[in-house]
Amino acid sequence: MLIRRLTLDDLPHIVDMHTMAFPDSFLTGLGSYFLSVYYCAILKSRDGLIVGIHEANVLQGFASGSVRSDGFNSRLVLSNMVEFVPIIIYLAVFRFPALLRLFRNLSKGELHKDSYQVGELASLCVRPVSQGKSYGRVLLQEFISESRRLGVQKLALTTDALENERVIKFYKSAGFNAHSSFVSYGDRPMLKFERTL
């Protein structure tokens, strides 16, 4: 088993893994080109962090997010505007409601207004055939360790509040505490978790 920070060489595998792990998610619905641009931007960002776990030279899972959550997604788009413009134009012409939702997500309020550095875990996924091997726990611990090494003092994440007991229990067992709740797009109840590092 190899755990490491992922690079641009891993991009096709990250996109495939995201699509496999989150087939019904909004981001997956924007297509593989969007996912490639999005994850490429995270990999290139000094505030982005993606760690992965490999078994037999195959990516089994990854954890993705930022080490400075305040305005991270907006900074990604602005610093990679050339890559995002074709996506924005396509969505404006053919899928305008999706464009509005994307902009709403990008312009969401600050997770925290604290004076210390807050990171965010945005995605954690494991290949379906590899679940049950504690890869998710290993990835989460590596993401926490790397975030701490990069100066993060508090780590935040959001997850579904309903019909998600297994995931909620997983994060609680890793030291995360429910901080607040909110309603996301489509009246989807969400929980915001935090952990001091």
N, C-alpha and C positions, 0 to 999 in steps of 0.2 A: 504494500500500500504506500502510495506517495501522495503527500499533501503539500501543495505549493500555491504561490500566487500565480494566477493565470496571466497569459500574455496574448498579444494579437494572433499568434499562431494557433491559439485555442478557440478563436472566435467561431468557426463553423460548428464546433462541438458544443459551445455554449448555446448557440441559437437552436441547434437540434434538441439539446437537453431542455431548454426553456419550453419549446413547442411540445415536447413529449410530456413534461411535468405539468404544464398549465394549458391544456388544449382549449379550454373555454374562456381563458382570460382575455381582458380587453387588449392588452399588448400583443398577445398571440394573434388576435383578430386583425391587427394592423398589418400583419404579414411578415414574412421572413426578411424582406429587405429592411423594413423598419427595425426589426430586432437586431439585425446586423449593424445598422447605423447606431442604434442606441447602445448596444454593448461595446461596440468599437469606441464610442465616445467615452464610456465609463473606463475602459481599459487605458485610454490615452490621458485621462484626467488625473491630475496630481491628487485630487480629492476622491477619486474612485478606488474601489477595492473589490476585487473578485478573487476568491480562493477556491481551489478545486481539489478533489480527491480522485486519484487514479488507481485502478487495479488492473493488472495485466496490460498496461499502457492504454487503457480506455478510461475516459472521463466518466466517473460514476455519479458525480454530483458537484454542485457549486453553491457558494454563498456570495451574494453581490450586494453592494451598497456604497455608502460614502463615509468618509472620515470627517466631513464637515457638511452636515445635512442642510443647513440654512441656505436655501436657494440653489441647491445642487443641480436639480434637473433643468432649471432655467439657465444656469451657467453652461450646462452641457450643450443645450440647443444653441445658445449664442456663440459659443466657441467652436461649434461645428455646423454653422449655418449653411455652408455650401452643401453639405451632405443632407441636411434636414429640409432644405427648400423644396426639392422634388416631392418629398412626402407631404409637405404642407400644401403644395399646389394640388396634388392628387386628391388629398382629403377635402380640400376646399371645393373642388369640382364634383367629385363623385360620392363623398361620404362626409358631408358637412357636419352632421351631428357628432361624428367621431372626432372631427377636428376640434369642435367646441369642448368635448369631454377631455381631449388631450391637453388643450390649453388650460382648462380648469385644473387638471392634475398638476401641470407645470407651475401654475401660479398659486398653488395651495399655500396657505399661511405657514409661517415658521413653526417648526415642531416645538421649538423652545426659544425663549428670549433670554436665556441665562448667559452669564459672562464666560462660562467654560465651554470647551469644545464638545459638541454633541455629534455623534455619528449615527448612521441609520442603516439597519439591515433591511434591504428592500426585497430580496428574493433568497430563498433557500430551497433547493430542490435536489432530489436524489433520483437516479434512474429507477423506474418502477420495478424492474427485476432485481435491483440491488437494495430495496428497502428491507428493513429488519436486520441490517448488519451494523447498526449504530453509525452509519456514515453521516447522517444528519447531525448527530451529537458531535462527532469529530469536526465536521465543517463549522458548526456554530462555535465550538471552542477555539478553532483556528482563526475564525473571523474576529472573535473577541480579543484574542491574543495579539493579532496583527493590528487591530484598531487601537488597543492600549499602547502598543509599541509606537504607533504614529501619533500619539498624543491625545487620543479620544478619552474623555473623562466620563462620559455617559453615552450609552448606546440605546437607541429607540427603534421600535418596529411597530407595524400595524398588522392586524390579522382580522379575519372575519369573527364576529361575535357569536353568530348562530351556527349550530350544527358543525362545530369545529372543536369539540372538546379535546380530542387527541392532541391537536396542535397547541391549544392553550395550555394543556397540562405539560407538554414538552417545554414550552418557553418558561413556564413557572418553575419547572424542575431545574432549569439552567440559571435561575436567579433573577428572572425578569418579573416585574410587578406591574399589574394593570394600573395605568396612570390615569386614563380617561377613556371615554367612549364618544363616538360621533357617528353620524349617518353619512355614508358616501353616496356616490352616484347611483341612481336607481333605488333609493331608499334601503341601501345595504348597511346594516348595523356593523360597525367596526370597533375594535378595541385597540388602544395605543398602549404599548408596554415600554418600560424603561428598565435599565440596569446600570448602576454605577460601576465603573471599572476600577 
